[in-house]
Amino acid sequence: MSARLVVLVSGSGTNLQALLDACADPAYGAEVVAVGADRPGIEALERAERAGVPTFVVGVKDFATRDAWDAALAGEVAAHRPDVVVLAGFMKLVGESFLAAHGGRVVNTHPALSPAFPGMHGPADALAYGVKVTGCTLFVVDAGVDTGAIVAQSAVPVEDDDTVETLHERIKAAERAMLIEAVGRMAREGFTLDGRRVRLGR
């Protein structure tokens, strides 16, 4: 039986598209059962609709407080009974209600090798620091910023003539490949959290 994925998006949905393409192969072991966004009218939602996947939008500004939004988002996601929730370019931090409902099976990517360079500017920070190797991390979301237990990492060399843009593009390509491989393994093999360690396999 395929693992049920709910994917949360905020933008163009290139990682979502990679997941949809991977899930088209039954051997992948997962199915995107819903795509949620924090705003309407984005390309990622159109990608989901073209693929025949149900969509929903839970906008922060439609709620009196951030906590109310977080609880509503948690409820919408729960309605689709996900095995794994993938934050694919989702630009909002989920909060206590969401983690209470879905904690331990929410994954996100970060464009650096955690714990180095957390936050919004991983590629720029890596370039500014002068590292020779950076990369991307898939982690299980917790209450911190890019601090969760690490599922997978992929290294990306920094070239002498890199700009933030060229480096970030190569990181994004590595990130997509890592996401597809790791989520597929999580779906097919199962996974457990053991402190800071994510163990694949049942």
C-alpha positions in Angstrom: 0.0 0.0 0.0 1.3 3.4 -1.0 2.3 5.9 1.7 0.1 9.0 1.8 1.9 12.3 1.2 0.5 15.7 1.9 2.7 18.4 0.4 2.7 22.1 1.6 3.8 24.7 -0.9 4.2 28.5 -1.2 5.6 29.1 -4.7 6.3 27.6 -8.1 6.3 24.0 -6.9 9.4 22.5 -8.6 9.9 20.1 -5.7 6.2 19.2 -5.7 6.5 18.4 -9.5 9.4 16.2 -8.8 7.4 14.3 -6.2 4.3 14.1 -8.5 6.5 12.7 -11.2 8.1 10.1 -8.9 4.8 9.0 -7.5 3.5 8.3 -11.0 5.7 5.1 -10.8 3.9 2.6 -8.6 7.3 1.2 -7.5 8.0 4.5 -5.8 5.6 3.5 -3.0 4.0 6.9 -2.3 1.1 8.9 -3.5 0.5 12.7 -3.1 -3.1 12.7 -1.7 -3.4 16.5 -1.2 -1.4 19.8 -1.7 -1.9 22.7 0.6 -0.7 26.3 0.3 -0.6 29.4 2.5 -1.8 31.6 -0.4 -4.0 31.1 -3.5 -3.0 31.7 -7.2 0.4 30.1 -7.1 1.9 27.8 -9.8 2.3 24.9 -7.3 -1.5 24.7 -6.9 -1.9 24.7 -10.6 0.6 21.8 -10.9 -1.4 19.8 -8.3 -4.7 20.5 -10.1 -3.2 19.5 -13.5 -2.2 16.2 -11.8 -5.7 15.7 -10.4 -4.6 16.1 -6.8 -7.0 17.8 -4.3 -5.8 21.2 -3.1 -6.5 23.5 -0.1 -5.4 27.0 0.9 -5.1 28.2 4.5 -4.0 31.8 4.5 -2.5 33.4 7.6 -4.3 36.7 7.1 -7.7 34.8 7.2 -7.2 34.1 11.0 -7.1 36.4 14.0 -3.9 34.9 15.3 -1.0 32.8 14.1 -2.0 30.0 16.5 -5.5 29.9 15.0 -4.0 29.6 11.5 -1.6 26.9 12.7 -4.5 24.9 14.2 -6.6 25.3 11.1 -3.7 24.1 8.9 -3.1 21.1 11.2 -6.8 20.2 10.8 -6.8 20.5 7.0 -3.7 18.3 6.7 -5.1 15.8 9.2 -8.3 15.4 7.0 -6.1 13.7 4.4 -4.6 11.2 6.8 -1.0 11.6 5.8 1.8 9.2 6.5 4.4 11.9 5.7 3.9 15.7 5.4 6.5 17.3 3.0 7.2 21.0 3.3 8.2 21.8 -0.3 9.2 25.4 -0.5 6.6 26.2 2.2 7.6 29.6 3.5 5.8 29.6 6.9 7.0 28.1 10.2 4.5 25.6 11.6 3.7 25.8 15.3 2.7 23.9 18.3 -0.7 22.7 17.1 0.7 21.5 13.9 3.6 19.6 15.5 1.3 18.2 18.1 -0.9 16.7 15.4 1.8 15.7 12.9 5.2 15.9 14.7 7.7 13.2 13.8 6.5 12.8 10.2 6.9 16.3 8.8 10.0 16.8 6.7 11.6 19.9 5.1 14.6 20.7 3.1 17.3 23.3 3.9 19.9 24.6 1.3 22.9 24.0 3.5 24.6 21.1 5.4 22.9 21.4 8.8 23.8 22.5 11.4 25.8 25.0 9.4 24.1 28.1 8.0 20.5 27.9 9.3 17.8 30.3 8.3 16.8 31.9 5.1 20.2 32.6 3.4 22.0 29.3 3.5 23.7 29.6 0.0 24.7 33.3 0.6 26.0 32.5 4.0 28.1 29.6 2.8 29.6 31.7 0.0 30.3 34.6 2.4 32.0 32.2 4.8 34.2 30.8 2.1 33.4 27.1 2.6 34.5 24.7 -0.2 31.6 22.3 0.2 28.0 23.1 1.1 24.8 21.2 0.1 21.3 20.5 1.4 19.6 18.7 4.2 16.3 16.9 4.6 15.2 17.0 8.2 12.3 16.1 10.5 10.7 19.4 11.5 10.7 20.3 15.1 10.0 23.6 17.0 13.4 25.1 16.1 14.5 26.7 12.8 16.2 24.1 10.7 17.2 22.1 13.8 15.3 18.8 13.4 16.8 15.3 13.2 18.5 14.8 9.8 17.0 12.3 7.3 19.5 12.8 4.5 22.2 15.2 3.3 23.8 15.8 -0.1 27.1 17.7 -0.6 27.6 20.3 -3.3 31.0 21.7 -4.1 31.5 25.5 -4.1 33.2 26.7 -7.3 35.6 29.6 -7.3 33.4 31.6 -9.7 30.1 30.9 -8.0 27.5 33.6 -7.3 24.7 33.1 -4.8 22.4 32.3 -7.8 24.6 29.7 -9.5 25.4 28.0 -6.2 21.7 28.0 -5.1 20.7 26.5 -8.5 23.1 23.6 -8.0 21.9 23.1 -4.4 18.3 23.1 -5.6 19.0 20.4 -8.1 20.8 18.3 -5.5 17.9 19.0 -3.1 15.3 17.7 -5.5 17.2 14.4 -6.0 17.8 14.0 -2.3 14.1 14.7 -1.5 12.8 12.2 -4.0 15.2 9.4 -2.9 14.7 9.9 0.8 10.9 10.3 0.8 10.7 7.2 -1.4 12.7 5.3 1.1 10.6 6.6 4.0 7.5 5.5 2.2 8.7 2.1 1.2 10.8 1.1 4.2 9.2 3.1 7.0 11.2 5.2 9.5 11.6 5.8 13.2 13.0 8.7 15.2 15.6 7.7 17.8 16.7 10.9 19.5 18.7 12.9 16.9 18.8 9.9 14.6 16.3 9.0 11.9 16.4 5.2 11.2 15.0 4.0 7.9 13.3 0.6 7.9 10.5 -1.0 10.0 
